[in-house]
Amino acid sequence: MDQLKKIILIDDESKDVPFDENTLLWSRFSETANERSILDVEEQFFLATRAEFLEFIENTGRAEINGGMLRDILRLKDGFSFWWLTNIFERHPSFYGGRLFEIFKLRAFERYMEDKPGVQVALRSKNKELAQALQQWCDRTNRVFEWRRVEAAEDLRPLFWRRVKKSIKNTWPWRALQLVLALKRWWGGIRRLYPHKPRVLRRRGILVGTWFPNFDAQEAMAGKYRSRYWEDAHRLLDETGKYVHWFWINANPPEKVAASVSQREEFRLHDKKSQDFTFWEECVTPLMAIKALVQSWILTRKYRGIFHSLPELCRWPNSAFNFKPLLQPVWLGSLSGFGLLRNLLLYHAVKYYCSSIGAQDVCVTSTELQFWERLLFKFSRENGTSSVLGAVHTRISPADFRYFIAPRAWRDKEFLELMPDKILANGTAALQALSSSGVPQERIGAVEALRFMHLTEAKCNSPMKPQRILVATSYYTENNEVMLKTLALAQQRENLPILNNIYIKPHPICPVENLLEKYFNEAPRQVFGRIEDFLTEGTIVYTDSSTSVAQLALYRSLPLIVHAPENNFDLGSLSDIDNISFVKNSQQFLQSVKACSIIQIQKDYFYLDRDFPRWRRILR
């Protein structure tokens, strides 16, 4: 290492650089012994970087800008700070557009370089934001930086006109006009498809916040609403005899809004005496829309002052990195465009809705601690609701940063107004995750795992020698490509008999025919139907950490191989279970196939008591 003079960071799209001890892959896992990847380094330092990230968020909200605290600068006239609705505070990787993972990799790279003073850094990539962040870091740490840009699509417009256009787009009048146009499009394309106002009763009962349209299609044919997120809770709610207010976040695309409203009317007509159903959009009145537009103009204007302070706001704790190149677009997305306007519309809609239905006995959400939930918690409490709860509906990933909060935030009164009284874990895994995330013990509760009760019917298989591999692909095309490419490379590397007995079970809405044709000379057989029918004795399950197939395999005592996500956070949560094989390349996959073993899942990984004692106590 004494002779090392330069580290070359190779983006996945750089094909012309030889791999040796001087090179470090930036965007993919290593496939051979002489390759090294920053993804492995990021994984090593993930927990330390996460703690820094949470501290960074807390510092940002309290940062001083021109004599005032940032979150005070973003305060609306009614006292609420829009800081709590920014993409920066939201913390979930999806709100950063891939940039948060780049930040985690860069921080890991900084740690990797701690014992390499003076070593030069070269980058082979077309990522301009990455290059800018590395250039600034090298300047601060007295290193030579070299950027050889991988060819990108050439912009044929004259440089002068590109600069003129960019300058115009950065002006406040232009952004204000874009907000007007965005509101016009939203109102004409979406809001007008909903009723003029929500049909709700001001009646005390139970408020349930959840997503639409994930409901039981067979029950819907009879006009009954049965949410897949809440399953048996419908029966428990009926048993209480209390009126139920359903507040929905519609995940359907715009072209399906009319069908969503029509379906809701069928649910309402079937049972309008004991429950009502409301989409947040129908709570927005014309006056609210105008108010949100004016507020968006004011906040957009404030962005200019924040922009000049970004170099200070983007300094990372304990680091020489300044992540302004990567975080500036995230700030811009928070304080301009439709993202800003939508969150303000949602703010007014939730406030109006909670005021319309009045105080409730219980407000509960199928929680991920998202921005709309935090508003529901706040305004439900302000209107006198007795108990405000968030029920974990799935697993908690170590990379779902909304669950992970800097310890001092729990002493912040304003922050606490946006949190539930208790976060309800659906099993020991969620309970352990919440306890380690910084959530105070008095704010952690427990309930049965409504979405996973079907696992009680999963039959355990007897141990037997593996005879076949079932590949359960995921919702994400990029994940499927990595999995199937790994599988094809494994077949090329070694001729194991079991590799000739592979079944592909594609995700219902993500076909894989093109990928099979791309990577296999003779594609494995595809199977369709209920996944349970293929989870039989002698089967090794190969899947992605984001799918629910993994849980079924675990409860059926089948060997499980999980492909780690490449160049992204792992938003699944299986790392706490022994004997699961996590693979990154074809070599590791082959090793896992040869050494596979039965997995023993911990007791009460999910709480699966069909008498629902915990839920009954809460709802009554």
VONU-929501 format. One record per residue (C-alpha): y, x, z; chain. Coordinates in steps of 0.02 Angstrom, whole numbers. Example, Ala and Ser with C-alpha at 12.3 -4.5 7.8 and 13.67 -1.06 7.14 Angstrom:
<recs>
-225 / 615 / 390 / A
-53 / 684 / 357 / A
</recs>
This chain:
<recs>
0 / 0 / 0 / A
115 / 151 / 21 / A
117 / 169 / -168 / A
163 / -13 / -198 / A
333 / -20 / -284 / A
340 / -195 / -356 / A
265 / -367 / -323 / A
252 / -476 / -478 / A
251 / -663 / -445 / A
161 / -751 / -586 / A
192 / -932 / -623 / A
42 / -1027 / -688 / A
123 / -1036 / -859 / A
136 / -846 / -874 / A
-15 / -792 / -976 / A
30 / -616 / -1032 / A
33 / -521 / -867 / A
-124 / -425 / -810 / A
-187 / -464 / -635 / A
-199 / -318 / -514 / A
-148 / -271 / -337 / A
35 / -289 / -385 / A
23 / -470 / -440 / A
28 / -632 / -342 / A
-11 / -801 / -419 / A
126 / -927 / -380 / A
63 / -1097 / -439 / A
-127 / -1096 / -435 / A
-272 / -1035 / -331 / A
-357 / -872 / -373 / A
-516 / -890 / -476 / A
-581 / -711 / -472 / A
-594 / -574 / -340 / A
-451 / -471 / -412 / A
-328 / -616 / -405 / A
-219 / -660 / -255 / A
-121 / -820 / -232 / A
32 / -865 / -129 / A
-55 / -1033 / -98 / A
-175 / -946 / 21 / A
-29 / -863 / 112 / A
62 / -1030 / 125 / A
-92 / -1108 / 202 / A
-101 / -967 / 330 / A
78 / -994 / 388 / A
88 / -1183 / 363 / A
103 / -1234 / 547 / A
238 / -1105 / 584 / A
338 / -1156 / 431 / A
319 / -1340 / 475 / A
393 / -1308 / 648 / A
540 / -1218 / 564 / A
562 / -1364 / 443 / A
573 / -1491 / 584 / A
701 / -1382 / 672 / A
796 / -1363 / 509 / A
808 / -1553 / 491 / A
871 / -1571 / 669 / A
999 / -1432 / 644 / A
1060 / -1509 / 481 / A
1098 / -1679 / 556 / A
1199 / -1596 / 694 / A
1286 / -1468 / 581 / A
1475 / -1451 / 592 / A
1570 / -1481 / 430 / A
1759 / -1468 / 429 / A
1766 / -1501 / 615 / A
1647 / -1649 / 616 / A
1460 / -1672 / 637 / A
1368 / -1708 / 474 / A
1292 / -1870 / 532 / A
1463 / -1929 / 591 / A
1537 / -1891 / 420 / A
1403 / -2003 / 343 / A
1435 / -2145 / 465 / A
1468 / -2320 / 397 / A
1607 / -2428 / 469 / A
1483 / -2525 / 578 / A
1433 / -2361 / 663 / A
1267 / -2329 / 575 / A
1247 / -2154 / 503 / A
1178 / -2145 / 327 / A
1105 / -1976 / 377 / A
950 / -2071 / 435 / A
922 / -2138 / 258 / A
946 / -1975 / 162 / A
802 / -1894 / 69 / A
829 / -1739 / 177 / A
796 / -1833 / 339 / A
651 / -1933 / 263 / A
553 / -1770 / 266 / A
407 / -1832 / 161 / A
365 / -1711 / 18 / A
382 / -1847 / -114 / A
568 / -1863 / -76 / A
595 / -1679 / -119 / A
520 / -1686 / -293 / A
403 / -1537 / -268 / A
543 / -1427 / -200 / A
484 / -1435 / -20 / A
319 / -1351 / -64 / A
417 / -1216 / -155 / A
515 / -1188 / 6 / A
354 / -1173 / 107 / A
287 / -1047 / -20 / A
447 / -945 / -16 / A
446 / -939 / 173 / A
263 / -883 / 167 / A
311 / -751 / 40 / A
447 / -687 / 156 / A
318 / -665 / 294 / A
200 / -583 / 171 / A
336 / -456 / 129 / A
383 / -413 / 309 / A
280 / -253 / 307 / A
336 / -204 / 132 / A
517 / -146 / 149 / A
602 / -94 / -11 / A
466 / -162 / -124 / A
542 / -238 / -281 / A
510 / -419 / -331 / A
481 / -478 / -510 / A
461 / -660 / -560 / A
377 / -726 / -718 / A
427 / -909 / -726 / A
543 / -1035 / -807 / A
590 / -1109 / -636 / A
776 / -1074 / -622 / A
791 / -1142 / -443 / A
650 / -1028 / -386 / A
731 / -878 / -471 / A
900 / -913 / -390 / A
824 / -926 / -216 / A
727 / -764 / -239 / A
879 / -674 / -311 / A
985 / -720 / -159 / A
845 / -669 / -40 / A
822 / -501 / -125 / A
1010 / -469 / -116 / A
1008 / -502 / 72 / A
854 / -395 / 103 / A
910 / -250 / -9 / A
775 / -270 / -140 / A
783 / -258 / -328 / A
746 / -424 / -413 / A
691 / -448 / -593 / A
669 / -616 / -678 / A
580 / -626 / -844 / A
601 / -805 / -895 / A
450 / -889 / -973 / A
503 / -975 / -1133 / A
565 / -1152 / -1104 / A
619 / -1284 / -1227 / A
779 / -1224 / -1308 / A
935 / -1332 / -1285 / A
1014 / -1332 / -1457 / A
1179 / -1409 / -1401 / A
1327 / -1290 / -1404 / A
1359 / -1208 / -1235 / A
1537 / -1273 / -1229 / A
1486 / -1456 / -1243 / A
1347 / -1433 / -1117 / A
1473 / -1367 / -991 / A
1596 / -1507 / -1030 / A
1461 / -1638 / -1005 / A
1406 / -1558 / -841 / A
1585 / -1553 / -778 / A
1612 / -1737 / -818 / A
1451 / -1787 / -730 / A
1506 / -1695 / -574 / A
1668 / -1795 / -557 / A
1683 / -1939 / -433 / A
1743 / -2068 / -563 / A
1588 / -2034 / -669 / A
1471 / -2054 / -521 / A
1563 / -2211 / -465 / A
1541 / -2285 / -639 / A
1355 / -2242 / -637 / A
1337 / -2335 / -473 / A
1419 / -2490 / -549 / A
1300 / -2481 / -698 / A
1150 / -2453 / -583 / A
1195 / -2607 / -480 / A
1218 / -2710 / -639 / A
1046 / -2656 / -703 / A
963 / -2691 / -536 / A
1043 / -2861 / -516 / A
1008 / -2914 / -695 / A
835 / -2839 / -707 / A
763 / -2866 / -532 / A
869 / -2963 / -407 / A
894 / -3114 / -519 / A
705 / -3138 / -528 / A
700 / -3177 / -341 / A
763 / -3338 / -259 / A
947 / -3345 / -211 / A
904 / -3329 / -27 / A
747 / -3313 / 79 / A
659 / -3467 / 145 / A
630 / -3422 / 326 / A
630 / -3517 / 490 / A
726 / -3455 / 640 / A
572 / -3466 / 749 / A
507 / -3347 / 881 / A
338 / -3272 / 843 / A
273 / -3113 / 763 / A
359 / -3010 / 627 / A
243 / -2906 / 517 / A
315 / -2778 / 396 / A
199 / -2717 / 258 / A
179 / -2679 / 73 / A
146 / -2802 / -67 / A
36 / -2836 / -169 / A
-117 / -2757 / -88 / A
-205 / -2922 / -49 / A
-379 / -2996 / -68 / A
-387 / -3063 / -247 / A
-527 / -3187 / -211 / A
-434 / -3264 / -64 / A
-276 / -3269 / -170 / A
-365 / -3379 / -298 / A
-377 / -3509 / -160 / A
-194 / -3484 / -115 / A
-230 / -3385 / 45 / A
-138 / -3225 / 86 / A
-251 / -3091 / 157 / A
-174 / -2917 / 159 / A
-291 / -2769 / 133 / A
-184 / -2674 / 257 / A
-211 / -2804 / 393 / A
-384 / -2877 / 354 / A
-451 / -2958 / 516 / A
-276 / -2964 / 591 / A
-250 / -3126 / 494 / A
-384 / -3209 / 600 / A
-311 / -3135 / 759 / A
-137 / -3195 / 712 / A
-204 / -3371 / 683 / A
-286 / -3367 / 854 / A
-121 / -3332 / 941 / A
-47 / -3494 / 876 / A
118 / -3403 / 848 / A
226 / -3417 / 694 / A
214 / -3263 / 582 / A
353 / -3190 / 476 / A
289 / -3075 / 337 / A
418 / -2950 / 273 / A
365 / -2867 / 111 / A
408 / -2708 / 18 / A
357 / -2745 / -161 / A
269 / -2595 / -239 / A
247 / -2683 / -407 / A
343 / -2616 / -558 / A
493 / -2719 / -620 / A
392 / -2803 / -757 / A
280 / -2882 / -624 / A
417 / -2948 / -511 / A
410 / -3124 / -584 / A
222 / -3129 / -556 / A
246 / -3068 / -377 / A
369 / -3208 / -340 / A
252 / -3336 / -419 / A
106 / -3272 / -315 / A
211 / -3281 / -157 / A
251 / -3464 / -194 / A
65 / -3502 / -200 / A
42 / -3419 / -30 / A
190 / -3515 / 40 / A
130 / -3684 / -23 / A
-42 / -3655 / 52 / A
27 / -3626 / 226 / A
212 / -3653 / 259 / A
194 / -3724 / 434 / A
136 / -3565 / 522 / A
207 / -3422 / 419 / A
338 / -3371 / 292 / A
345 / -3229 / 165 / A
499 / -3130 / 116 / A
534 / -2991 / -9 / A
678 / -2881 / 47 / A
767 / -2902 / -120 / A
795 / -3089 / -96 / A
895 / -3053 / 62 / A
1032 / -2968 / -41 / A
1180 / -3082 / -75 / A
1318 / -3046 / -202 / A
1437 / -3006 / -60 / A
1313 / -2881 / 13 / A
1291 / -2800 / -157 / A
1479 / -2775 / -174 / A
1489 / -2706 / 2 / A
1346 / -2584 / -33 / A
1431 / -2530 / -194 / A
1595 / -2491 / -104 / A
1500 / -2396 / 32 / A
1407 / -2297 / -102 / A
1575 / -2248 / -181 / A
1637 / -2186 / -13 / A
1478 / -2086 / 22 / A
1478 / -2013 / -153 / A
1655 / -1953 / -127 / A
1603 / -1872 / 37 / A
1467 / -1776 / -54 / A
1600 / -1661 / -127 / A
1646 / -1600 / 47 / A
1463 / -1581 / 92 / A
1430 / -1487 / -70 / A
1553 / -1349 / -20 / A
1459 / -1330 / 145 / A
1284 / -1325 / 68 / A
1268 / -1135 / 83 / A
1280 / -1154 / 272 / A
1177 / -1314 / 280 / A
1033 / -1237 / 183 / A
1005 / -1083 / 291 / A
826 / -1080 / 354 / A
787 / -1042 / 538 / A
730 / -863 / 572 / A
743 / -819 / 387 / A
850 / -727 / 261 / A
822 / -869 / 139 / A
958 / -991 / 91 / A
876 / -1137 / 1 / A
1032 / -1211 / -79 / A
961 / -1193 / -257 / A
813 / -1300 / -207 / A
897 / -1422 / -87 / A
1056 / -1459 / -184 / A
966 / -1582 / -302 / A
889 / -1668 / -150 / A
1060 / -1691 / -72 / A
1129 / -1753 / -238 / A
988 / -1880 / -249 / A
1030 / -1942 / -74 / A
1217 / -1965 / -102 / A
1230 / -2021 / -283 / A
1141 / -2132 / -407 / A
1027 / -2279 / -378 / A
934 / -2197 / -232 / A
1094 / -2205 / -129 / A
1134 / -2382 / -184 / A
957 / -2447 / -155 / A
953 / -2383 / 24 / A
1120 / -2466 / 62 / A
1058 / -2630 / -14 / A
901 / -2616 / 91 / A
1005 / -2581 / 247 / A
1104 / -2741 / 226 / A
950 / -2842 / 176 / A
850 / -2793 / 332 / A
1000 / -2823 / 445 / A
1024 / -2997 / 371 / A
838 / -3039 / 378 / A
817 / -2992 / 561 / A
971 / -3091 / 606 / A
903 / -3242 / 508 / A
734 / -3251 / 597 / A
804 / -3206 / 768 / A
713 / -3130 / 916 / A
524 / -3111 / 904 / A
386 / -3078 / 1028 / A
320 / -2933 / 923 / A
379 / -2835 / 773 / A
241 / -2727 / 699 / A
224 / -2629 / 536 / A
80 / -2544 / 444 / A
169 / -2384 / 483 / A
208 / -2221 / 398 / A
378 / -2218 / 486 / A
465 / -2245 / 319 / A
651 / -2281 / 301 / A
628 / -2471 / 283 / A
521 / -2475 / 440 / A
650 / -2381 / 540 / A
780 / -2512 / 490 / A
660 / -2651 / 538 / A
631 / -2571 / 708 / A
818 / -2551 / 738 / A
876 / -2725 / 689 / A
726 / -2815 / 767 / A
767 / -2732 / 932 / A
952 / -2772 / 915 / A
908 / -2956 / 890 / A
808 / -2963 / 1051 / A
629 / -2934 / 994 / A
522 / -2897 / 1146 / A
400 / -2769 / 1076 / A
429 / -2655 / 925 / A
272 / -2566 / 862 / A
210 / -2459 / 719 / A
22 / -2467 / 685 / A
-54 / -2318 / 593 / A
-149 / -2396 / 448 / A
-234 / -2241 / 377 / A
-258 / -2057 / 423 / A
-116 / -1943 / 476 / A
-97 / -1790 / 367 / A
-26 / -1629 / 441 / A
91 / -1631 / 290 / A
158 / -1808 / 316 / A
311 / -1739 / 405 / A
379 / -1911 / 451 / A
256 / -1910 / 596 / A
313 / -1737 / 651 / A
480 / -1725 / 740 / A
573 / -1585 / 828 / A
551 / -1608 / 1017 / A
737 / -1624 / 1055 / A
752 / -1772 / 936 / A
659 / -1878 / 1064 / A
807 / -1857 / 1182 / A
928 / -1924 / 1049 / A
976 / -2105 / 1084 / A
1027 / -2138 / 904 / A
861 / -2073 / 839 / A
763 / -2175 / 966 / A
845 / -2336 / 903 / A
753 / -2307 / 739 / A
583 / -2276 / 817 / A
455 / -2403 / 877 / A
422 / -2426 / 1063 / A
246 / -2364 / 1028 / A
154 / -2286 / 881 / A
-22 / -2358 / 882 / A
-162 / -2239 / 834 / A
-313 / -2313 / 744 / A
-438 / -2187 / 812 / A
-460 / -2022 / 903 / A
-408 / -1923 / 748 / A
-240 / -2012 / 738 / A
-222 / -2002 / 927 / A
-244 / -1813 / 924 / A
-125 / -1797 / 775 / A
12 / -1896 / 862 / A
-11 / -1799 / 1024 / A
9 / -1634 / 932 / A
156 / -1697 / 826 / A
280 / -1701 / 969 / A
277 / -1890 / 1000 / A
294 / -1918 / 1189 / A
134 / -1983 / 1269 / A
220 / -2140 / 1333 / A
258 / -2188 / 1153 / A
77 / -2175 / 1093 / A
-42 / -2323 / 1098 / A
-207 / -2370 / 1016 / A
-276 / -2511 / 909 / A
-431 / -2545 / 805 / A
-429 / -2478 / 627 / A
-408 / -2641 / 531 / A
-425 / -2561 / 358 / A
-586 / -2470 / 399 / A
-691 / -2605 / 483 / A
-803 / -2605 / 329 / A
-866 / -2435 / 389 / A
-965 / -2524 / 525 / A
-1078 / -2586 / 385 / A
-1104 / -2411 / 313 / A
-1286 / -2363 / 331 / A
-1321 / -2184 / 382 / A
-1433 / -2094 / 258 / A
-1581 / -1989 / 310 / A
-1563 / -1801 / 281 / A
-1648 / -1747 / 121 / A
-1630 / -1608 / -7 / A
-1481 / -1641 / -122 / A
-1533 / -1701 / -293 / A
-1370 / -1755 / -374 / A
-1182 / -1735 / -364 / A
-1066 / -1886 / -365 / A
-890 / -1841 / -420 / A
-766 / -1972 / -358 / A
-603 / -1941 / -447 / A
-433 / -1992 / -380 / A
-277 / -2090 / -420 / A
-187 / -1931 / -477 / A
-220 / -1861 / -650 / A
-168 / -1684 / -602 / A
-294 / -1682 / -458 / A
-432 / -1747 / -572 / A
-397 / -1610 / -698 / A
-414 / -1473 / -567 / A
-576 / -1549 / -501 / A
-659 / -1571 / -671 / A
-603 / -1399 / -730 / A
-681 / -1323 / -572 / A
-842 / -1419 / -604 / A
-851 / -1360 / -785 / A
-821 / -1178 / -735 / A
-958 / -1193 / -603 / A
-1081 / -1251 / -737 / A
-1034 / -1102 / -845 / A
-1052 / -979 / -700 / A
-1224 / -1030 / -641 / A
-1366 / -1140 / -703 / A
-1414 / -1234 / -546 / A
-1531 / -1384 / -576 / A
-1418 / -1500 / -476 / A
-1273 / -1460 / -593 / A
-1370 / -1549 / -729 / A
-1375 / -1708 / -626 / A
-1191 / -1753 / -605 / A
-1116 / -1927 / -603 / A
-930 / -1958 / -625 / A
-858 / -2111 / -535 / A
-680 / -2127 / -603 / A
-539 / -2209 / -506 / A
-514 / -2387 / -573 / A
-337 / -2353 / -636 / A
-355 / -2172 / -690 / A
-482 / -2146 / -830 / A
-548 / -1970 / -859 / A
-623 / -1977 / -1035 / A
-494 / -1856 / -1106 / A
-523 / -1730 / -967 / A
-712 / -1738 / -988 / A
-692 / -1707 / -1174 / A
-572 / -1563 / -1139 / A
-679 / -1466 / -1016 / A
-862 / -1509 / -1053 / A
-968 / -1477 / -1208 / A
-1086 / -1610 / -1143 / A
-993 / -1724 / -1024 / A
-1079 / -1788 / -866 / A
-1121 / -1972 / -860 / A
-989 / -2093 / -797 / A
-1039 / -2234 / -679 / A
-943 / -2392 / -636 / A
-951 / -2526 / -504 / A
-949 / -2521 / -313 / A
-938 / -2343 / -249 / A
-1056 / -2391 / -106 / A
-1198 / -2415 / -231 / A
-1194 / -2230 / -276 / A
-1181 / -2158 / -100 / A
-1368 / -2139 / -82 / A
-1486 / -2015 / 0 / A
-1492 / -1846 / -84 / A
-1313 / -1858 / -149 / A
-1176 / -1728 / -127 / A
-1005 / -1809 / -138 / A
-868 / -1707 / -223 / A
-696 / -1786 / -208 / A
-511 / -1764 / -180 / A
-438 / -1770 / -6 / A
-324 / -1915 / -54 / A
-464 / -2039 / -86 / A
-547 / -2157 / 39 / A
-719 / -2109 / -31 / A
-721 / -1964 / 91 / A
-727 / -2084 / 240 / A
-872 / -2180 / 164 / A
-968 / -2019 / 135 / A
-936 / -1965 / 314 / A
-998 / -2127 / 388 / A
-1152 / -2122 / 277 / A
-1193 / -1945 / 335 / A
-1185 / -1870 / 161 / A
-1136 / -1690 / 120 / A
-953 / -1686 / 71 / A
-857 / -1562 / -37 / A
-669 / -1587 / -45 / A
-559 / -1502 / -173 / A
-400 / -1436 / -95 / A
-243 / -1493 / -187 / A
-171 / -1357 / -296 / A
13 / -1309 / -283 / A
51 / -1455 / -169 / A
34 / -1513 / 10 / A
-131 / -1588 / 65 / A
-84 / -1767 / 109 / A
-262 / -1808 / 158 / A
-323 / -1773 / 334 / A
-500 / -1709 / 346 / A
-469 / -1534 / 412 / A
-514 / -1586 / 589 / A
-695 / -1627 / 543 / A
-829 / -1492 / 552 / A
-940 / -1446 / 405 / A
-830 / -1519 / 268 / A
-820 / -1391 / 128 / A
-644 / -1369 / 61 / A
-647 / -1279 / -106 / A
-511 / -1201 / -214 / A
-610 / -1132 / -361 / A
-778 / -1137 / -448 / A
-851 / -994 / -347 / A
-817 / -1083 / -183 / A
-885 / -1243 / -258 / A
-1051 / -1159 / -300 / A
-1063 / -1085 / -126 / A
-1032 / -1257 / -50 / A
-1165 / -1339 / -158 / A
-1294 / -1210 / -102 / A
-1246 / -1219 / 83 / A
-1208 / -1405 / 100 / A
-1253 / -1489 / 264 / A
-1244 / -1659 / 347 / A
-1078 / -1696 / 431 / A
-1067 / -1765 / 606 / A
-907 / -1865 / 624 / A
-833 / -1873 / 799 / A
-856 / -2030 / 900 / A
-716 / -2156 / 877 / A
-640 / -2059 / 733 / A
-584 / -2236 / 691 / A
-586 / -2372 / 824 / A
-710 / -2497 / 750 / A
-736 / -2626 / 888 / A
-753 / -2793 / 798 / A
-698 / -2889 / 953 / A
-524 / -2809 / 932 / A
-482 / -2800 / 1118 / A
-332 / -2687 / 1089 / A
-256 / -2795 / 953 / A
-284 / -2954 / 1054 / A
-187 / -2882 / 1201 / A
-41 / -2833 / 1089 / A
-28 / -2995 / 991 / A
-40 / -3106 / 1145 / A
</recs>
